[in-house]
């Protein structure tokens, strides 16, 4: 017997909300039933058959849906997620899961009380190079990991910050590690586990006129497995994104996941395996004025289907989303003058 389609609602219909809508509409097992955004003009971008709201409470009260996709600015992830859970919906929460560990714990408690699931969006986990290296590590092919190098060299110009009044605001955005580079923190954690200590420096070089947060930073981290991690980031790359990479130096090999968006195996020297050549060139999230991480949101939506219809594992649990936020908090609290 064929299962009923999973009904989705979306709150936040900006760039990423529209990405969710596209993949919900194209999945044979899902159905988009409602959209909410405070900007009424965005109704013109929504499918004509979808109910459109400008107030989330009204949408939650008047919509029969199974899942709420939370695609609003960072500071709204906690209240919107909890609202969806209390309305009886599972929630798919865009990155970062929230702006503090405390907010994440409130969300997890609400999910437990409602008997619902939070899906934390970490779509870079699906990147083929990331999955190839994850399998190496899971099979103990690399042995002990000694060191990781994480580089995130992107461009964010004035047009990006002008698109939303929350961007670059400390209490709404949180900073680059939350907004631009939480995916890289996640892959670092996904491949190598928890972080025990951190020390770092940040600076706002090129965005003082329109942001309250840093645009450049460098950290040294010590992970629970004793590996040393260098984490370097900037949004000051000239005119375009240049690199998003993670290099692992281990007992039985060296491998670099590279490209602009962790989309290639840039080099490898492995004792017990050889990874296939991987170079994916057309999968970045393209938002016109800027580009973001790899566009794997189709796989995020499919994971919801697989979990709810077939009992599969959640790709990124709420607890894992909380741990990424915990690492980011640890990095920010370690900052030296």
C-alpha positions as CSV (number, residue, x, y, z in Angstrom):
1,X,0.0,0.0,0.0
2,X,1.4,3.4,-1.0
3,X,2.0,5.8,1.8
4,X,0.3,9.2,1.8
5,X,2.5,12.1,0.7
6,X,4.3,14.0,3.5
7,X,2.8,17.5,3.8
8,X,5.3,20.3,4.3
9,X,4.9,24.0,5.3
10,X,7.7,26.5,5.1
11,X,8.4,29.6,7.2
12,X,10.8,32.0,5.6
13,X,10.6,32.2,1.8
14,X,13.9,33.9,1.0
15,X,16.6,32.3,-1.1
16,X,16.9,29.1,1.0
17,X,13.1,28.8,1.6
18,X,12.6,28.8,-2.1
19,X,15.2,26.1,-2.4
20,X,13.3,23.9,0.0
21,X,10.0,24.6,-1.9
22,X,11.6,23.6,-5.2
23,X,12.7,20.2,-3.8
24,X,9.5,19.5,-1.9
25,X,7.5,20.2,-5.1
26,X,9.8,17.8,-7.2
27,X,9.8,14.9,-4.7
28,X,7.1,12.3,-5.6
29,X,6.5,11.6,-1.9
30,X,6.1,15.1,-0.6
31,X,3.6,17.9,-0.9
32,X,4.0,21.6,-0.2
33,X,0.8,22.9,1.4
34,X,1.7,26.3,3.0
35,X,4.3,29.1,3.0
36,X,4.8,31.9,5.5
37,X,6.9,35.1,5.1
38,X,6.5,38.5,6.6
39,X,7.1,40.0,3.2
40,X,3.7,39.8,1.3
41,X,5.4,40.5,-2.0
42,X,7.0,37.1,-1.9
43,X,3.6,35.6,-2.5
44,X,4.2,36.3,-6.2
45,X,7.1,33.8,-6.1
46,X,5.1,31.1,-4.5
47,X,3.2,28.4,-6.4
48,X,-0.4,29.6,-7.0
49,X,-2.0,26.6,-5.4
50,X,-0.1,27.1,-2.1
51,X,-1.7,28.9,0.9
52,X,0.5,31.9,1.7
53,X,0.6,33.6,5.2
54,X,2.4,36.6,6.6
55,X,2.0,35.4,10.2
56,X,3.4,32.1,11.4
57,X,0.9,31.7,14.2
58,X,-1.9,32.0,11.6
59,X,-0.2,29.4,9.4
60,X,0.3,26.9,12.2
61,X,-3.3,27.3,13.4
62,X,-4.8,26.9,10.0
63,X,-2.5,24.3,8.3
64,X,-2.6,20.6,8.4
65,X,1.1,19.6,7.7
66,X,3.5,16.9,8.9
67,X,6.7,18.9,8.6
68,X,7.7,22.5,9.1
69,X,10.8,23.8,7.3
70,X,12.4,26.6,9.3
71,X,14.2,28.9,6.8
72,X,14.1,32.2,8.7
73,X,17.0,34.2,10.0
74,X,19.3,32.6,12.6
75,X,17.7,34.3,15.6
76,X,14.3,33.0,14.8
77,X,15.2,29.3,14.5
78,X,14.4,28.6,18.2
79,X,10.9,30.2,18.4
80,X,9.8,29.0,15.0
81,X,11.0,25.4,15.6
82,X,9.3,25.2,18.9
83,X,6.2,26.7,17.4
84,X,6.1,24.0,14.7
85,X,6.8,21.2,17.2
86,X,4.0,22.4,19.5
87,X,1.7,22.5,16.5
88,X,2.4,18.8,16.0
89,X,4.9,19.0,13.2
90,X,8.4,17.5,12.7
91,X,10.8,20.3,11.9
92,X,13.6,20.8,9.3
93,X,15.9,23.5,10.7
94,X,18.3,25.4,8.5
95,X,21.8,26.1,9.7
96,X,22.8,27.1,12.2
97,X,20.3,25.1,14.4
98,X,20.3,28.1,16.8
99,X,22.5,30.8,18.2
100,X,23.4,29.1,21.5
101,X,23.5,25.6,23.1
102,X,20.8,26.8,25.4
103,X,18.4,27.5,22.5
104,X,19.2,24.1,21.0
105,X,18.4,22.4,24.3
106,X,15.1,24.2,24.4
107,X,14.3,23.0,20.9
108,X,15.3,19.4,21.8
109,X,13.1,19.5,25.0
110,X,10.2,20.7,22.9
111,X,10.7,17.9,20.4
112,X,10.9,15.3,23.1
113,X,7.7,16.6,24.7
114,X,5.9,16.7,21.3
115,X,7.2,13.3,20.3
116,X,8.5,14.8,17.0
117,X,11.8,14.9,15.2
118,X,14.1,17.8,14.5
119,X,16.2,17.4,11.2
120,X,19.2,19.8,11.3
121,X,20.2,20.9,7.8
122,X,23.8,20.0,7.1
123,X,23.7,19.3,3.4
124,X,27.4,19.2,2.9
125,X,27.5,15.8,4.6
126,X,26.0,14.4,1.4
127,X,28.9,15.7,-0.8
128,X,30.5,12.7,-2.5
129,X,34.0,13.6,-1.4
130,X,32.9,14.0,2.2
131,X,31.1,10.6,2.1
132,X,34.2,9.0,0.6
133,X,36.4,10.2,3.4
134,X,33.8,9.4,6.0
135,X,33.9,5.8,4.8
136,X,37.7,5.7,5.0
137,X,37.5,6.9,8.6
138,X,34.6,4.6,9.6
139,X,36.6,1.6,8.2
140,X,39.7,2.7,10.1
141,X,41.6,3.0,6.8
142,X,43.3,6.3,7.9
143,X,44.3,5.1,11.4
144,X,44.9,7.9,14.0
145,X,44.2,11.4,12.7
146,X,47.0,13.7,13.6
147,X,46.0,17.0,12.1
148,X,43.3,18.8,10.1
149,X,43.4,22.0,8.1
150,X,40.1,23.7,7.4
151,X,40.1,26.7,5.0
152,X,37.1,28.7,4.1
153,X,37.9,31.6,1.8
154,X,34.7,33.3,0.5
155,X,33.5,36.6,-0.7
156,X,30.5,38.5,0.8
157,X,30.1,42.0,-0.5
158,X,27.8,44.9,0.3
159,X,24.9,43.6,-1.8
160,X,24.8,40.4,0.3
161,X,24.4,42.4,3.6
162,X,21.9,44.8,2.0
163,X,19.5,41.8,1.2
164,X,18.5,41.4,4.9
165,X,18.6,43.7,7.9
166,X,19.5,40.8,10.1
167,X,22.7,40.0,8.3
168,X,25.8,41.1,10.1
169,X,23.9,42.0,13.3
170,X,25.5,40.3,16.3
171,X,22.3,39.3,18.1
172,X,20.5,38.2,14.9
173,X,23.2,36.7,12.7
174,X,25.7,35.5,15.3
175,X,28.9,35.9,13.2
176,X,30.6,34.2,10.3
177,X,31.0,30.8,12.1
178,X,27.2,30.7,12.5
179,X,26.1,32.1,9.1
180,X,28.8,31.4,6.5
181,X,30.9,28.6,7.9
182,X,28.8,26.5,10.3
183,X,28.8,23.8,7.5
184,X,32.6,23.6,7.7
185,X,32.5,23.3,11.5
186,X,29.9,20.5,11.0
187,X,32.1,18.6,8.5
188,X,35.1,18.9,10.8
189,X,32.9,17.5,13.6
190,X,31.3,14.8,11.3
191,X,34.7,13.5,10.3
192,X,36.7,13.9,13.5
193,X,34.4,14.2,16.5
194,X,34.1,16.7,19.4
195,X,36.4,19.6,20.2
196,X,37.9,19.9,23.7
197,X,39.6,23.3,23.5
198,X,40.1,26.2,21.2
199,X,42.1,29.5,20.9
200,X,41.6,32.0,18.2
201,X,41.6,35.5,16.8
202,X,39.0,37.4,14.7
203,X,39.0,40.8,13.0
204,X,36.6,42.9,10.9
205,X,38.7,44.2,8.1
206,X,36.5,45.1,5.1
207,X,32.9,45.1,6.6
208,X,33.1,47.7,9.4
209,X,30.6,49.9,7.6
210,X,27.8,47.4,7.5
211,X,28.4,44.6,10.0
212,X,28.8,44.2,13.7
213,X,30.7,40.9,13.4
214,X,34.1,39.6,12.2
215,X,34.9,38.9,8.6
216,X,38.2,37.0,9.2
217,X,39.4,34.6,11.8
218,X,42.0,31.9,12.6
219,X,41.7,29.2,15.3
220,X,43.7,26.4,16.7
221,X,41.5,23.6,18.1
222,X,42.3,20.4,20.0
223,X,39.9,17.6,19.4
224,X,38.8,14.8,21.7
225,X,40.9,12.3,19.7
226,X,44.0,14.5,20.3
227,X,44.2,15.8,16.7
228,X,45.2,19.4,16.2
229,X,43.0,21.4,13.9
230,X,43.7,24.7,12.2
231,X,40.5,26.6,11.2
232,X,40.9,29.7,9.0
233,X,38.1,31.7,7.4
234,X,37.4,35.0,5.7
235,X,34.6,36.6,3.7
236,X,37.2,39.0,2.2
237,X,38.3,36.9,-0.7
238,X,38.5,39.3,-3.6
239,X,35.3,39.4,-5.8
240,X,34.4,35.7,-5.5
241,X,34.6,32.6,-3.4
242,X,38.0,30.9,-3.7
243,X,38.2,27.8,-1.5
244,X,36.4,25.6,0.9
245,X,38.7,22.7,2.0
246,X,39.5,20.2,4.7
247,X,42.8,18.4,4.7
248,X,43.5,15.4,7.0
249,X,46.9,14.2,7.9
250,X,46.7,10.7,9.5
251,X,48.7,7.6,10.4
252,X,47.9,5.8,7.1
253,X,47.4,8.6,4.7
254,X,46.8,12.2,3.7
255,X,43.7,13.4,1.8
256,X,42.3,16.9,0.9
257,X,38.7,17.6,0.2
258,X,38.9,20.8,-1.8
259,X,37.4,23.0,-4.4
260,X,35.2,26.0,-3.5
261,X,32.6,24.0,-1.7
262,X,34.1,20.7,-0.5
263,X,33.3,19.4,-4.0
264,X,36.5,17.6,-5.1
265,X,39.1,15.2,-3.8
266,X,42.1,17.5,-4.5
267,X,44.8,15.1,-3.6
268,X,45.4,11.8,-1.7
269,X,48.1,9.6,-0.6
270,X,46.7,6.5,1.2
271,X,48.2,3.3,2.4
272,X,45.3,0.9,2.1
273,X,42.9,2.5,-0.4
274,X,42.5,4.8,-3.4
275,X,39.5,7.1,-3.6
276,X,37.9,7.6,-7.0
277,X,38.4,10.9,-8.9
278,X,35.7,13.2,-7.7
279,X,35.2,16.7,-9.1
280,X,31.6,18.1,-9.0
281,X,31.4,21.4,-10.7
282,X,27.7,22.5,-10.9
283,X,26.2,22.0,-7.5
284,X,26.7,25.2,-5.6
285,X,23.7,27.0,-4.2
286,X,23.6,30.0,-6.6
287,X,21.7,33.0,-5.2
288,X,22.6,35.5,-8.0
289,X,24.6,38.0,-6.0
290,X,26.6,35.3,-4.2
291,X,27.1,31.5,-4.0
292,X,26.8,29.3,-1.0
293,X,27.5,25.7,-0.1
294,X,26.7,22.6,-2.2
295,X,23.1,22.3,-3.2
296,X,22.0,19.0,-1.7
297,X,18.7,20.0,-0.3
298,X,17.0,17.4,-2.4
299,X,18.8,14.8,-0.3
300,X,17.7,16.6,2.9
301,X,14.1,16.4,1.9
302,X,14.5,12.7,0.8
303,X,16.0,11.9,4.2
304,X,12.8,13.2,5.9
305,X,10.9,10.8,3.6
306,X,13.2,7.9,4.4
307,X,12.9,8.6,8.2
308,X,9.2,9.1,8.3
309,X,8.1,6.4,5.8
310,X,10.9,3.8,6.2
311,X,12.4,4.3,9.6
312,X,15.9,5.2,8.4
313,X,18.3,7.2,10.5
314,X,18.3,11.0,10.6
315,X,21.3,12.3,8.6
316,X,22.0,15.1,11.1
317,X,20.2,14.8,14.5
318,X,19.2,17.7,16.7
319,X,21.9,16.5,19.2
320,X,24.5,16.8,16.4
321,X,23.2,20.2,15.5
322,X,23.6,21.2,19.1
323,X,27.2,19.9,19.2
324,X,28.1,22.1,16.2
325,X,26.7,25.1,18.0
326,X,28.7,24.0,21.1
327,X,31.9,24.0,19.1
328,X,31.2,27.5,17.6
329,X,30.5,28.8,21.1
330,X,33.8,27.4,22.3
331,X,35.6,29.0,19.4
332,X,34.0,32.4,20.0
333,X,34.6,32.4,23.8
334,X,38.3,31.5,23.1
335,X,39.0,34.7,21.2
336,X,42.2,36.6,22.3
337,X,42.9,40.3,21.9
